[in-house]
Amino acid sequence: MSDLDAVLFANEAFYRAFADRDMNAMEALWASSAPVCCIHPGWEAIYDRDDVIESWRAILNGTTAPEINCLAPRVYYYGDAAFVVCFEEIHGDHLIATNYFVREDGRWKMVHHQAGPTRAVLPATPDEPKRTVN
């Protein structure tokens, strides 16, 4: 598996953990030695790993955790760092998200997630991932 495919796989695993409300998978996806940050829509930035994990626990265990789909992921890769820009579909509405990954112990781990409103138009073929190496 290429690094680009591995990053895309890590991104897909993030959305699968979210959709399945799988807290163990969500926790395993986040880096444990690199600094992390998460900005949920409408929330303040969360910087500490324990606090980030606790925020996901609150969302995934809540009764209002939304169903989510990742659309039109675009991977940008450089060395041991990569980020994915994608759309999140929630209840028919769309947010735009950035998910940042670093290689930690040979695996791609999430260090940043941010999602928020967008005026961008979804691409005509939103399911086809794009890969960019810089």
Stockholm file with secondary structure:
# STOCKHOLM 1.0

chainA/1-134         MSDLDAVLFANEAFYRAFADRDMNAMEALWASSAPVCCIHPGWEAIYDRDDVIESWRAILNGTTAPEINCLAPRVYYYGDAAFVVCFEEIHGDHLIATNYFVREDGRWKMVHHQAGPTRAVLPATPDEPKRTVN
#=GR chainA/1-134 SS CCHHHHHHHHHHHHHHHHHHTCHHHHHHHBCSSSCCEEECTTSCCBCSHHHHHHHHHHHHHSTTCCCCEEEEEEEEEETTEEEEEEEEEETTEEEEEEEEEEEETTEEEEEEEEEEECCCCCCSSTTSCEEEEC
#=GC SS_cons         CCHHHHHHHHHHHHHHHHHHTCHHHHHHHBCSSSCCEEECTTSCCBCSHHHHHHHHHHHHHSTTCCCCEEEEEEEEEETTEEEEEEEEEETTEEEEEEEEEEEETTEEEEEEEEEEECCCCCCSSTTSCEEEEC
//
